[in-house]
Amino acid sequence: MTIEEAQKQVDEWIRQYGVRYFNELTNMACLTEEVGELARIMARTYGEQSFKEGEKHDLDDEMADILWVLICLANQTGVDLTEAFKKNLEKKTSRDKERHLNNTKLK
């Protein structure tokens, strides 16, 4: 599935099952919440914290939740994520093509 197809599929799902998009501010709060849930799993899996009894730790699902809400925000605000990602990659390549290769901390 392409990013464009994902944006269309989310929009179709919202219109069929979700009634309407939550407003942009609500979705921003939802995105923050989902990132926090991912952070909790990362801290417990790769950091020094441990999971509580019965605590959910589905990394795949949390990342997909973040992608879902990000796509909702993109759809609501008219952002073509395919084009935005291409431009962002070009920016990073132009700005950082030598930077990381020359970073002694990474060697």
N, C-alpha and C positions, 0 to 999 in steps of 0.2 A: 504494500500500500504506500502510495506517495503521501507527502505532506498535504498536497492539494486534496487528494482523495479523503484523507483523514478530516480535513476541515469541512468538506462537504458531508461526510458521514455523521460527524458530530452535529452539524446543523440540521440534517434530516432527523436525527434521533431526538433532538430538542423539540423540533416542531411536531413530531409524532407522539412522543411520550412525556416530554418535559413541560408541555404547555407553552412555555416561553423561557428565554434566558433569564437567569437572575440578573439584577442590574450589575453594572461594572464594578461598583464598590463592593457589593456582596461577593462577586466572583474573585475580586482581589483578596478579600479576607479569606475566602475558601482556598485560594492558592497558597496563601501564607500558612494556613492550617495544614494543608497537605505537605508542604515543605517541612513543617515542624514534625509531622509524623515520619517522614523519611529520615530526618535528622535523628529522631529517637532510635530508629532501627539501626542507623549507621553507628551511633554512639554505643549501642549495646552489642552490635556485631563486631565492629572493628576497634572500638574504644574500650574503655575500662569499666563501663557499666555492664550490668547483667540484666537479662530479661526477668520480668516479674512472672509469677505463676500464671499461665494461661494468656500471657500478653501476645497479641498478634505481631508477627514479624515477617510479613510478606513483602519483600523488597520490590519485586516485580509489580505488585498491585499498587504500591505507593507511588512508584515512578509513573505508572499509567494514570493514576489519579491526577498527578501534577500535569502530565501532558494533556489530559482531558480539559482541565480548567484553563490551562494556557491557550488551548485551541478555542475554547469558548470566548476568552477575552479577545483573541485575535479576530474571531468572527464578528464580535460585537463592535470592535473598533476599526474594522475594515483593513486589518493587516493581513497581507498575503505572506504567510510564514515561509513559503518556498523562496520568494524573492528576498524577504528579510534575511533569511539564513544565508542565501548566496552572497548578498552584500556584506553581511557580517563576516563570512569566511574570507572574502576578498580583503576586507579591512584588516583582519587579523594577519593574513598572509603578508600584506604590504607592510604592516607595522612590525610584525614579529618574526619575519622569515630568517633573520640572523640572530635575533635576541636570545632565543632558547638554545640554539646551537652553540652559542658562545658563553652560555651561563655555566660557570665552573661548578656551581652548586648541583647541577643536574648530571654531572659526569661521575 
